[in-house]
């Protein structure tokens, strides 16, 4: 900032100005700071012939100077005080005004030589210099030769002058020569050597700083000061500023000032500047000036947190802002969490605040935070601020704990919902399908349970929900199948209301109204297992029974789905019907085969009549054959015993017993069944196979004895009853074993029964003998 002074006289203002500059740049001489005075010559030549007079005029920036002029001749102060001085003696002249420093010396020579070399004065740096070679009698000279440091560089043929461009203080020596014509001929004349006197265009600049001792962070103005002589005031100068070896700001500028917005302690160093003419003919630099920047220590360190209050949710961004109320220069900010040695972050910058961000905070980021600030004077700490991090609940896991592997109606199961992560308290909700069962709170987090007493309606999908106020999370669905024990089944017979007969297919249907699938149904007839049927999807099941024998008796069924068998009520079935069999000759054996169709009594009569005729013819043939063999010495009989259902045995030979009275004897295979009629179809041949009744699985018939080959027919032969102890026809009724019975199934039969491996003893029948 420039200071203002009271009104001063015209001569006092420049003096005070330079005194002020002297104070701002300590260590510099006043003569180097104040603009120099300069001397103007009339005529403007540095060399003159002896006897000539030269007028010197002293001038400064306020030319022409008024009073108070000091003149010096060869460094001797003259008494002359006026602004002009006339001289005729050779020597060095200087002057000084009250508002300037001492001028550069001007050397003026007065010579008595015949030829002199003149140079224009004053000559400033970068100016063109005019040289004139002058003779005592100019009219006798026709040619002039100019030399620089002994070498010719120009020739003229008149009394004019030559011009040298951009004079500089290089101490070169100039002279000239000429040839003079006289009465006695021509001779050569040479001038005295001349050094061109070049005055300084502007003094070396002086760099000043305002303020000279700035505070860190404050602006500073640098000024590069120099002065032009009044006669050169129109010369344009350019300036450049330097810090160390580094140029400041842009390159050369027309302004002699440079504004630094903020200066820092590390900017404490030497500064200098340069000034030059636009034509680059003259360039000068200032001396170096040291600038010391003062630093203000930091104070009042404060830490702020975003979001305010320091309450965050996991995944949020935590912003820590550290600031200082005062402090200059480069400040180093650092952030810390209490209890940890590691520095969370550090920033060094020229500002009063700095930010540090922790992206995506985790539970481990909770704690107390503080920051520190330091600008070389030692760190200053902020107060502690607490940061809490709440964790949203993770997706919970639902587990169902039942007292057994398969949940059953009436059981109490535990629904346990657990979220592995989440800040407490956590509220758990339990759902069956989309219906809310109840809720439970976990003040310390983790898991909660809900007890549920199962009914048949509780099968389905279960889930749970966890919520701690930061967003609810739903578990995966868990399927619970509640097994319902089967109810007592109901057995129905189909067709119902009609009297079944042998050959019909009777459908037994068993159905339990309640019970979880799959259900296994068992079917029984008089404590005997008929079969089983699986209902994989629940409901009832059927069993088809082909009536190959008497179906009379007690029927029942049982239902079981793994939780215990339930038995139906007994259904009784009573009826009578005729069952017809065919005595079939197959592969040389007699088989009792149930007729595939109902045979009427008329049909049976016709067949019996035909068989009677065939029987009489066969008997007659046998009797005739018997008599013939008797005459030749008797007969022999051979029999083969075979049991139905056993392996074939080797034939056994025996002698026939004594003959008894012949009479027709018929033996019913199953004498206990009065309703069965057997029909003999075809002729009797080999009888090596079993006589069976495959239609009745509980009866096995065994034929003992055999019938031999005959070569001639027996016709009209009487029937003979042969008493013997040999071959007989017996039958035995064998009770079959049912391997699929079990203790549980047997419990449905409702009465005691014999062991499955027990057989009835054989019952002998009337003997039958056929002989040749």
Buried (B, 14 or more C-beta within 10 A) or exposed (E): EEEEEEEEEEBEBBBEBBEBBBEBBEEBEEEBBBBBBBBBBEEBBBBBBEEEEBEBBBBBBBBBBEEEBBBBBEEEEEEBEEBBBEBEEBBBBBBBBBBBBBBBBBBBBBBEBBBBBBBBBBBBBBBEBBBBBBBBEEEBBEEBBBBBEEEEEBEBEEEEBBEBEEBBEEEBEBBBBBBBEEEEEEEEBBBEEBBBBBBBBBBBBBBBBBEBEBBBBBEBBBBBBBBBBBEBEEBEBBBBBBBEEEEBEEEBBEEBBBEBEBBBBEBBEEBBBBBBBEEEBBEBBBBEBEBEBEBBBBEEBBBBBBEEEBEBBBEBEBBBBBBBEEBBBBBBBBBBBEEEEEEBBEBEEBEBBBBBEBEEBEEEBBBBBBBBBBBEEEBBEBEEBEBBBBBBBEEBBBBBEBEEEEBBBEBEBEBBBBBEBBBBEBBBBBBBEEEEBEBBEBEEBEBBBBEBEBEBEBBEEBBBBBBBEBEBBBBEEBEBEBBBBBEEBBBBBEEEEEEBBBBBEBBBBBBBEBBBBEBBBBBBBBBBBBBBBEBEEBEBBBBBBEBBBBBBBBBBBBBBBBBEBBBBEBBEBEEEBBBBBBBBBEEEBBBBBBBEEEBEEEBBEEBEEEBEEBBBBBBBBBBBBBEEBEEEEEBEBEBBBBBBEEEEEEEEEBEBBEBEEBEEBEEBBBEEBEEBBBBBEEEBBBBBBBBBBEBBEEBBBBBBBBBBEBEEBBBEBEBBBBEBEBBBBBBBBBBEEBEEBEEEBBEBBBEEBEEBEEEEEEEEBEBBBBBB
